[in-house]
Amino acid sequence: CKEDFDPNYPADNIEYDGSRRILVAYFSQTGNTERLANQIVAATGADVYRIQPSEPYASNPYDDSGRIQNESYDDLRPGVANLPDNVEDYDVILVGSPIWWHNPAMVVCTFLESYDLSGKIIVPFFTYGSTEYLQQSIDKIHEVTPSSVHLRTYSGGSVEEWLRGIHIIQ
Ligand SMILES: Cc1cc2nc3c(=O)[nH]c(=O)nc-3n(C[C@H](O)[C@H](O)[C@H](O)COP(=O)(O)O)c2cc1C
C-alpha cells in the first residue's frame, strides 16, 4: 500500500509474486544474525545458506578484531569455503551479516561478488551493536550488487510486517 512507500526504495512497490524463488544467505559468528535469518526463513519458507569463511574466525570474534578491522578498512575479500553453484537460480536473496568494523563482514561481499546478480532482488539485513553504521553497511551491499534491485532493510520490530511491507510475503 502507498503508506509503505519509501522514496529511497521505489522498488518497494514491486508486486508480490508467489512464484519467486527466495534464498536467505547469511554469515553469523556468534548467532545473532543466524537467529534473525531463521525468523526470515520461518516467515518466507525460503531456502537457507550459511556463508562459511575459508579461514574461520575465532569463536570469540573480538579475539580476531585486528583481522576483521583490516578486512573492513582495506576492503578485502576473504574467501568463502562453501560457495553454492545454484545461487543464480533464485529471484530474491535476503543477505544477512553482522556489522563488523563499520561494514558488513567482508566475506559476505566475497559471496555476492561471486555471482551475476543483475536483475535479482537483493535485501540486506544486519545485526549490530548500534545503528551508527547501518546505512554505510547497506550502501556497501548495494555497491557490490550494482545491477540488482534493492529493497528496504529490516530495522527492528516485526519481521513479518517488514517482509509484507516490501511485498516479499503477502
Ligand atoms: C570485531 C567486531 C566488530 C564489530 N563492529 C561493530 C560495528 O562497527 N558496529 C556495530 O554496531 N556493531 C559491531 N559489532 C557488534 C556485532 O555487529 C554484533 O554483535 C552482531 O550482532 C554479531 O552478529 P553475529 O552474532 O551474527 O555474529 C562488532 C563485533 C565484533 C566482534
The ligand as an SDF file (V2000), in Angstrom:
LIG
                    3D

 31 33  0  0  0  0  0  0  0  0999 V2000
   35.1750   -7.4660   15.7440 C   0  0  0  0  0  0  0  0  0  0  0  0
   33.7910   -6.9030   15.8880 C   0  0  0  0  0  0  0  0  0  0  0  0
   33.4930   -5.6490   15.3680 C   0  0  0  0  0  0  0  0  0  0  0  0
   32.2140   -5.1050   15.4970 C   0  0  0  0  0  0  0  0  0  0  0  0
   31.9620   -3.8880   14.9370 N   0  0  0  0  0  0  0  0  0  0  0  0
   30.7230   -3.3380   15.0580 C   0  0  0  0  0  0  0  0  0  0  0  0
   30.4270   -2.0750   14.4640 C   0  0  0  0  0  0  0  0  0  0  0  0
   31.2550   -1.4460   13.8020 O   0  0  0  0  0  0  0  0  0  0  0  0
   29.1870   -1.5470   14.6490 N   0  0  0  0  0  0  0  0  0  0  0  0
   28.2270   -2.2110   15.3570 C   0  0  0  0  0  0  0  0  0  0  0  0
   27.1380   -1.6920   15.5050 O   0  0  0  0  0  0  0  0  0  0  0  0
   28.4710   -3.4300   15.9230 N   0  0  0  0  0  0  0  0  0  0  0  0
   29.6890   -4.0120   15.7860 C   0  0  0  0  0  0  0  0  0  0  0  0
   29.9310   -5.2510   16.3300 N   0  0  0  0  0  0  0  0  0  0  0  0
   28.8350   -5.9800   17.0350 C   0  0  0  0  0  0  0  0  0  0  0  0
   28.1800   -7.0270   16.1220 C   0  0  0  0  0  0  0  0  0  0  0  0
   27.6830   -6.4320   14.9340 O   0  0  0  0  0  0  0  0  0  0  0  0
   27.0070   -7.7340   16.8170 C   0  0  0  0  0  0  0  0  0  0  0  0
   27.4430   -8.3590   17.9810 O   0  0  0  0  0  0  0  0  0  0  0  0
   26.3200   -8.7340   15.8870 C   0  0  0  0  0  0  0  0  0  0  0  0
   25.0050   -8.9780   16.3430 O   0  0  0  0  0  0  0  0  0  0  0  0
   27.0560  -10.0560   15.7940 C   0  0  0  0  0  0  0  0  0  0  0  0
   26.3780  -10.9140   14.8950 O   0  0  0  0  0  0  0  0  0  0  0  0
   26.5420  -12.4970   14.9320 P   0  0  0  0  0  0  0  0  0  0  0  0
   26.1420  -12.9590   16.3210 O   0  0  0  0  0  0  0  0  0  0  0  0
   25.6020  -12.9970   13.8940 O   0  0  0  0  0  0  0  0  0  0  0  0
   27.9660  -12.8430   14.6320 O   0  0  0  0  0  0  0  0  0  0  0  0
   31.2030   -5.8270   16.1910 C   0  0  0  0  0  0  0  0  0  0  0  0
   31.5080   -7.0930   16.7060 C   0  0  0  0  0  0  0  0  0  0  0  0
   32.7800   -7.6390   16.5610 C   0  0  0  0  0  0  0  0  0  0  0  0
   33.0740   -9.0000   17.1040 C   0  0  0  0  0  0  0  0  0  0  0  0
  1  2  1  0
  2  3  1  0
  2 30  2  0
  3  4  2  0
  4  5  1  0
  4 28  1  0
  5  6  2  0
  6  7  1  0
  6 13  1  0
  7  8  2  0
  7  9  1  0
  9 10  1  0
 10 11  2  0
 10 12  1  0
 12 13  2  0
 13 14  1  0
 14 15  1  0
 14 28  1  0
 15 16  1  0
 16 17  1  0
 16 18  1  0
 18 19  1  0
 18 20  1  0
 20 21  1  0
 20 22  1  0
 22 23  1  0
 23 24  1  0
 24 25  2  0
 24 26  1  0
 24 27  1  0
 28 29  2  0
 29 30  1  0
 30 31  1  0
M  END
$$$$
